[in-house]
Amino acid sequence: MNEHKLLKDKFGFDEFRPGQLETITALEDGKNVLSVLPTGAGKSLIYQIYSYLVNKPILIVSPLLSLMNDQVERIRYLGHEKVIALNSERDWKERNNILSTINQYRYIFISPEMLNQNDVLNQLARLDLGLFVIDEAHCISKWGVDFRPDYLSLKNDIKHLGHPQVLMLTATASKKVQNDIINRLGLTNCERIIESVNRPNIFLGVHQTENELDKQKYLMDTLKILKGPGIIYFSSKRMANLMSEMINSETNLKSAPYHADLGNEDRFKIQHQFMDNELDVICATNAFGMGIDKADIKYVIHYHLPQDLESYTQEIGRAGRNGQPSIAILLYSPGDEQLTKNLLDHSIPTERDYENYTHRKFNYLDEQVKRLLDFYTHHGYSINQIKQIFKDDSNLKLRELYKLVDYINCDGCRRKFLLANFDETFNEHDEKCCNIQHSEIKLEPYNYDVKKTKITSLNWKMIINRLF
């Protein structure tokens, strides 16, 4: 079957979206491929179609449990039962049962941490993989050094698996990040399929307030006009909780917080309530968003600053996937960048951490810090080398943060500034583009009602598949 016949017969679509067929063609030519395709571009369809072309199992490295489980649900809904997720939700017995029958699956989703376990990696090495997929590939560059170092082991994992063909997928990556991804994986014969990150139906707005109280008031007033559905991003789990409570008490909207402190069951429930329009607003940390395929999100508001322009572009891309007018608002009070800087500083070990680790006082170490230091020392790095790695990474992230501040203070077209970060040019500014020099943001165009949909049989099937 050729690509178009597969697209129609297996997936029910008549036409490929931009970048999909180009990526599949490059894979058929035997190349490793980095595809940077905008949110909602149907990136998962690429490896699903390719699995039929090569008729071999596909291994997909995915960063989040919710993202893995959602992809498994969607593939099962299409009638493909030979799909499994290997992650921390599986107990020891379950995991071993899956590994003993791993050759029966067409799609295998896995976290980088699970892949890095020797028994898992050895079992997967017995497969004749058709493709090694890294979903949300920007995580290699953004998370690898100081958050999830197992991403840095993917190069060795690929070697251990016999150098299968590699597909890297992400919605946002500047040339610098693209190069970093490819270099960290040690790939050659690599083709890049790059589509524009521009989403012209998303208005780009920045609103500056004098202080925290003004920011809260503006947010409440804005939500009363915009209604829902929408996402508000916070750097603080505590603030996500507080503002969600405030929204519920001061507006007619239904809100819930979403962050890493919630249990899997609560996160699952909140995500599906939002998808089914039982919730209007999610107050989230960046744990929420990847893989969320809700077409009618009208707005994304950042209460706190993201870490950089790429994270911001990734997160606002949740809005307006149905093509309707949508809006992204970044709230800013002077000094907000200090909170983000503090979070960056707290993500790396301190001098006391190094001292405690050297003297094996592990009880005094945060679990995440110990895991980071274990990873680097096990890979032969000295403490001084580790310090230099974190110092260089911290300086880079600080420069990226202040580039975001430049976007906030930009006196020209915001979209032009944003796209320049991805080496794109833009000269088509109009009133639907952005607010210039902190001019008032007109909210009325986004005051339309989104048609509520009832829970469908598909939703129930997905829920039952998740639970059982």
N, C-alpha and C positions, 0 to 999 in steps of 0.2 A: 504494500500500500504506500502511495506517496503521501507527502505531508498534507496536502489539501484534502485528500480523501480521509485521512486519519482525523483531521480537524473536524470534518463534517460528521463522519460516522461514529467516532468515539466521543466527541465532545460537543457536537451540535452547533458549531460555529461555521459561518460561511467564509469569513475573512480573518487573516492574521492581523494582530495589532502591530504597530510599528516596533521593529526590533526583534519580534518573535521569530519570524522565518529566517531573518539574517543570522540569528544566533544558531538556529537549527542547522542551517546550511554550513556554517563554519564548523560546527561539531561533526557534520557528515564528512567534511574535508579532513578530519583527523586532528583538528587544532584544539588546544585549550582555549577557553573563551571567557573573557570578562565582559558581562553585559550590565550596563548601567541604564536601566529602564525606569521611567517614572512610576510612582505609586499607582496601583490600579492597572498596570500594563499587562498583567497576566503572566508574571515570570514563572510561576509553577507549571503552567501549561507547557513550557519549553521542554523540561525534563520528562514530563509525562508522555508527550508525543515521541520524544527521542527514545524512550524505553521500548516503544513498539517498533521503532526502526532498527534497533540493535538486538531486541529480544533478550536483554540481559538485565540483571538487577541493578537498581540505582540506589546509591547511598547518599543521603542528604544530611549534611551537618547543619543543625538549626540551633539558634541561641536560646530560645525560650520554650518552656513547657507548653504554654498556651498556644504558641505558634505551631509547634509540632502537632499538638492534638487537633487543632483546627484543620491543618493540612490533611491529616489522616481522615478526619470526618468528611472533608470535601471529596477526597479520592474514593472513599467508600460509597458516598452518595452517588458517584458516577458509575457505581457497579463494580469497582475494582476492590475485591476483598483481600488481595495479597499485599497488604500494607501494614506496617507495624512501626511503633515508636519505642525506641530503647532509651529510657531516661530514668531519673531518680524516683519516679512514681512506681516503678517495678521493684518488687522485693526480690530477694536472692533466688528463690525458687522459680519465680516467674521469668526472671532474666535468663536463667539457665535453660528453661524450657524453650524460650524463644531462640537462644543461641543454638540449641541442638537441632532446630528445624529452620535455621536462618535461610537455607537455600530455597525454601518454598516461597519467599516473598519477592515481589517485584520492586516495591519501594520500602526502603529502610531509613527511618528518621532517627537521628542520634545527636546528642550534645557532644561538644568537643571533649568535655570531661569524661563522659562514658567511653568515647572512642579511644581515649588515652589509657584505658585500663587494659593490661596485657592480655587477659583471657578473651576480652571482647575483640581486641584488635587481631589477635591470632585466629579467632574463628572467622572473622570477616575476610581475612587474608586468603581463606580457602575459596572464596567466591571469585568468579570471573566477572568482575564489575563492568557494567556498561558505561558508567559515569560516576564520578565523585563530585557531588554538588555542594557548594558552600553558599547557603542562603544567608542573606544579610551580611555579605562578605566584608562590608566596611567595619564590622566588629573586629576583624583581624587587626586593623590599624588603630581603631578607637579604643578597644577594650583589652587587647592582647598584653600590653606592657604592664599595666598596673591594676587590672581588675580580673581578667580571666586568662591567665597565662597559657592555659591549654590550647588556646588559639595559635600560640607560637609553635606548638608541636605538630601542627597540621602538615608541615613540610615533611617531617619524619614519618608521620602516619601515611602520607601518600606514598612514600618510598616503601614502607613496610607492606602496603597493599599492592605493590607491584607496578606502581606508576600508572594508575588508571587515568583516562582522560578527565580533565577537570573543567567544571563550569562554575564560575563565580557570579553571583547575582546580587545586585543592590540597587536601590533607588537613587542614591546620592553618593557621588565620589568625585572629588576634584582630581586633577591630574596627579597631584602629589599623593593623594590617597590611593589612586589606581596603581601608581608605581610601587607604593609601599606594599599593597596587597600582593602583587605579582612577585616582588622581590622576596618577601617573607615566605612565600610558598616555594620559591626557587624554581619557578616555571619558565620554560622556553616555548617556542612555537605557540605563542599566545596572541590571539586576535581580540581586539576590543570593539564591542558594539555599543556605541554611546548615543543615546537619545537625549533630547533637551529635557532639563529638569523644570522648565518653565510650565507653570500651571496658570494660564491667563484668566481663568474664571475665579481665582482666589485673589481678592483684594488684600494688599499688604499694608497694614496699619501699625503705627507705633504711637502709644499714648503715654506722655510723661506726667507723673504726679509728683507733688512736693514731698509726700510722706506716705507711710503705710496706711493710715486711715483714709486718705484721699484715694489711694489705690483700691481699697476695699469698697468704698462708696461707688467709685466709677464702675467697678466690676458688677456690683449689684444692679446699678442703673442700666448697664449694658445688657445684662442677662434678661431683664424685664422686657427689653425691646426685641432682642434676638430670639428669645424663647429657647428652642432646641430643635434637633439634637446637637450637642456640642461637647468638646473636650477642653478642660482647663488643666494646664500642666504646672506642677509645683516642683521645686527642688526638695521641699521638706514634707515628709510624711505627716508630721503634726499639722502643718498648715493645710494640707489636703483634707485632713479630717475636719479641722475647724471650719474651713470655708464651705465644705459640703454641708455641714450642720447649719451654717448661716444661710445658705441658699434654700435649704428646706424650710427654714423658719421665716425668711423674709420675702420669698417669692412663691409663686404657684408651681414652680418647677420641682421635679423629683430628681434628687441627686444622690450619688454614692461615691465614696473615695475608693481608689484602687492603687495599691502599692504592695511592696514586698512583705510587709508585716502581716498581710492577710493570708489566711490558709488557702490551699488550692481550691477547696470547695467554695469558699466565699468569692474568690476571684472568678471562678467559673460561673457562679450564679450572677454576679454583677455584670460580667461580660455579656452573658446571654440576655439579661434584662435590658441592657443597652441596645443590643442588636435587635431585640423584639419591641423596641420603643416603649418599654415599661419604665425606663429611666430617661430623663431628658439630658442630664449633664453628668459627666464623669470628671471627678477631681482626681487627677492622676499624677504619679511620678512617671519617669520615662519607662517604667516597667510596662506601661500600657501603650499599645499602638502598633507594634510590629505585627503584621499579618491581620490586623483588624480590617475586614473588608465590608464596611458599612457605607453604602453609596451616598446616603442622604445627610451626612454630617455637614451642618451649615457653617460652623465656626470652630476654630482652634485658637484658644487664648493662652498666652504664656504669662502667668502671674510672676514667676521668677525667670531669670535668664537661663536659657540652655547653655551648653558649654561652648558651642561654636556655630558657625553658619550652616555647616552640613547637618548637624543635629536638628537645627531649626527647620531647615528645608525638608528633612525627613519627616518631622513631626507635623508640620502644617499640611503636608501632603495627605493627611487623613481626611481633609475637608474636600467637599465638592467632587467626589468621584463620579457623581451622576451628571456632571457637566453644568449643574445649576450654579448661579452666583453664590459664592461663599467668601468668608473673610477670615484673615489671620490677624490677630491683634497681639502685639508685644507690649506689655506694661512695664514701665521703667520709672524708678525713683533714683535720684542721684545716690551713688554708692551701692546700688544693687549688685554690681559686679564683684563686690567684696565677698558676698555670700557664695557666689560661684567659685571665686578664688579659694575661699576657705575649704570648700568641698574638694577642690583639686588638691590642696595641700594635705588634707586628711586622708586622701586615697593612697598616699605613699608612706613608707616606713619613716619613723623619726630616728634620731641618733640613739635614743634610749632603746628603741626596738632593735636596732642593730646590735647594741651592747647586750641586751637580754638574749638575743638569738645566738650570739657568739659564745655566751656563757651558758647556753642551753637552759635558760630560765623560761621555758616555754609557757609556763602557767601565767606569766606576765604579758604574754603576747595575744593580741587579737587573732582570732582564727584565720581571718582573711590575710592578715600580715604574715602569719607563719606560713600559710600556703604559698604566698608569693615568694618568700625567701627560700622555702624548700625547693620550689621549682627552679630558681636560678642557681642555687648551690648544687642541686642534683645535676644540673647541666654544665657544671664546671666553672661557674663564675665566682670570682672572689668578692668579698664584701665591698671592696673599693670599686670594682667593676660594676657591681649592682647599684651602688650609690650613683655612679656616673650615668647609668642607664636611666634611672628615675629622674635625675637632675635634667638630663637632655629632654626627656619626655615632658617633664613639668614645664620647662621653658617653651617648648613647642605649643603646649596646650594654653599657656598664658598668652602667647602671641595670637592664637586663634580666638581666645576670649575677647581680646581687645579689638580684633577685627569685627567681632559682633557689636561691640560698643561703637565702632566707627559706623556700622550700618544704622544703629539707633540715631546717631548724631548727623547722619548724612543729610546734606542740604539739597541734594538732587533726587533723581528717581530711585526709589528703593529697589525696584525690580532690576534696574540696570546694575546697581551695586551688587545685589545678590547673585545675579547670573554671571557677573564678571568673576566671581569666586570659582565658577565652574568653566571658565574660559569661554563663556558665551557672550555675544554682543546683543544689545537691546536698545532700540531707539523709537519705540512705538508708545510712549507714555500717553495716557489719557485719564479721564476722571475715574475710570474703573480699575486703574492700575494700583495706585498707592496714595498715601497722604504725604505731602512734601513739607519739610520743615515743621513737623508737628502740628499741621493744620487739623482742624476738627474732622473726626472720622464720621462720615454719614452712615448711620446704621439702618436707615429705613429700607434700602434695597434688599436687606437681608431679614426683613421682618415678615417674610412669607410663612405660611403654614405648611409643614411637611405632613403629607398624608400618612396617618397612622395605619399600620398593618397589623393584623391579628397574627398570633402564633400559628404557623402553618404546620402541616404534617411533616414537612421537611425538618422544621426545628425540633419537633418531638423525636424524630428518628435520630437526629444528630445528638440530642441529649441522651437518648437510650444507648446509642453507640458509645458515648463518652463514659456513661456510668457502668456499663456492663461489658 
